[in-house]
Amino acid sequence: MKLYLNTDLAQRYADAGLLEQERLRAKDIYRELTAAGEASPDWGVTGWLHCEEAAMQRAQIAEKAKEIRENADVFVLVGVGGSNQAARAMIEALDTTGPQILYAGNTLSAWELARTLQKLEGKSVYINVIAKNFETLEPGSHFRVLRRWMSERYTPEEMARRVVLTGTYGSRLEEIAKENGYLFLSFPERIGGRYSAFSPVSLLALAVAGLDVEAFVAGGSAMEAELAAEQGGIAAEYAALRSALGQKDYAIEMLAAFEPRLFWAQSWWKQLFGESEGKDHKGLFPATMTNSEDLHSMGQYMQEGRRILIETFLMVDDPGAELRVQPDKAFGDRFDYLDGMDFANINRAAEKATIQAHDAGGVPCIQLRLPRLDEETYGRMYYFFMMACAVSGKLLGVDPFDQNGVEEYKRSMFSALGKPKN
Ligand SMILES: O=P(O)(O)OC[C@H]1O[C@H](O)[C@H](O)[C@@H](O)[C@@H]1O
């Protein structure tokens, strides 16, 4: 089912002529990105454009996931940023089955890692280590610890079944897989971490969690086809509007959701837009709100703080549960006006009221409506945002596919820790 983008309210805050111009530019950029093929200067970083191609090794992944689901109590997903966020966002939000899934390789906190190891004690453990360039400190150091932990409990033959590595061909990670007989899955060379949702990077974890990988990829492909049929469609529209608003005083985009289980999808979105656009002192700063909680804190700033924010509402039509407020007249709590109402409607009313209030308060409000939260919708949503982000970055005049700023922090950390230069 389709996603709907409504930009009516926010458009009023943009300069009409500029918005029209950005729409034309966005469509041109979309065409260039998708049509150029091997001749494109972006060829090396746009392997994500076709979901079906990105979603390689599916049979192998399904087979391994079956084995893991039959044998594992715990599956540890070791990765950071683009190497764990897309899968995590779905696993944390959807109804999963199978082993418990834990996350490692995304912190250097001793307490967190020690607690993860405690949780593994006495359990049947499988791990998937994911790293595009196997230099990132967090997954690398955690793999070291987990490998030792497992080798003290399993024979090398057992280890070979229990460890899956996902990296690029020719990398040190592939050599380690070969040397130890671990299954090796492809982190496609032409796909960067934050654009890797449809690749094996996330597919194994999704399959282990019992999620429908085929429906997920089909969702991505459906959005790919829809955008192609409409020369960039809603992705180009969202990018154009962000660009037109960004050229005024707006500096922050708040992605607000009224379903707390979208938290990790919002986190995925922050990496996507933050790393893609935050360059050359440009780009909207991506921030997120989880409502109602944040309405009672950040809501104040949204309503009356500095007018530098635009707000995108990630709305869900079908919350996936029905729960009504039962009348209880005798209790006298003065909430009788809610009698018989469904929480879906109450939440929707809160969302509408928030949009109205923030609009009146001078915040350009964009609405993206998702029909429900399932694999297909996540597929559509990821593809929509990835395409919108690539187009948006190019409208801004930055390279949406690199992240030199992150490398900068890594360099100073490596030197502080005494890492030898390669
Ligand atoms: O998969 P890796 O190479 O370990 O990268 C994991 C993450 O860390 C890096 O610092 C990059 O900034 C991210 O874009 C990337 O997703």
The ligand as a MOL file (V3000), in Angstrom:
LIG
                    3D

  0  0  0     0  0            999 V3000
M  V30 BEGIN CTAB
M  V30 COUNTS 16 16 0 0 0
M  V30 BEGIN ATOM
M  V30 1 O 30.3900 -0.9510 8.2380 0
M  V30 2 P 31.4620 -0.0670 8.7620 0
M  V30 3 O 32.5430 0.1460 7.7470 0
M  V30 4 O 32.0040 -0.5670 10.0700 0
M  V30 5 O 30.8340 1.3350 9.0030 0
M  V30 6 C 29.8640 1.5770 9.9660 0
M  V30 7 C 29.5300 3.0530 10.0440 0
M  V30 8 O 30.6320 3.7510 10.5450 0
M  V30 9 C 31.2650 4.7780 9.8540 0
M  V30 10 O 31.8890 5.5700 10.7880 0
M  V30 11 C 30.4560 5.5780 8.8750 0
M  V30 12 O 30.4170 6.9420 9.1720 0
M  V30 13 C 29.0650 5.0830 8.7290 0
M  V30 14 O 28.5550 5.5640 7.5110 0
M  V30 15 C 29.0320 3.6020 8.7280 0
M  V30 16 O 27.7090 3.1640 8.5120 0
M  V30 END ATOM
M  V30 BEGIN BOND
M  V30 1 2 1 2
M  V30 2 1 2 3
M  V30 3 1 2 4
M  V30 4 1 2 5
M  V30 5 1 5 6
M  V30 6 1 6 7
M  V30 7 1 7 8
M  V30 8 1 7 15
M  V30 9 1 8 9
M  V30 10 1 9 10
M  V30 11 1 9 11
M  V30 12 1 11 12
M  V30 13 1 11 13
M  V30 14 1 13 14
M  V30 15 1 13 15
M  V30 16 1 15 16
M  V30 END BOND
M  V30 END CTAB
M  END
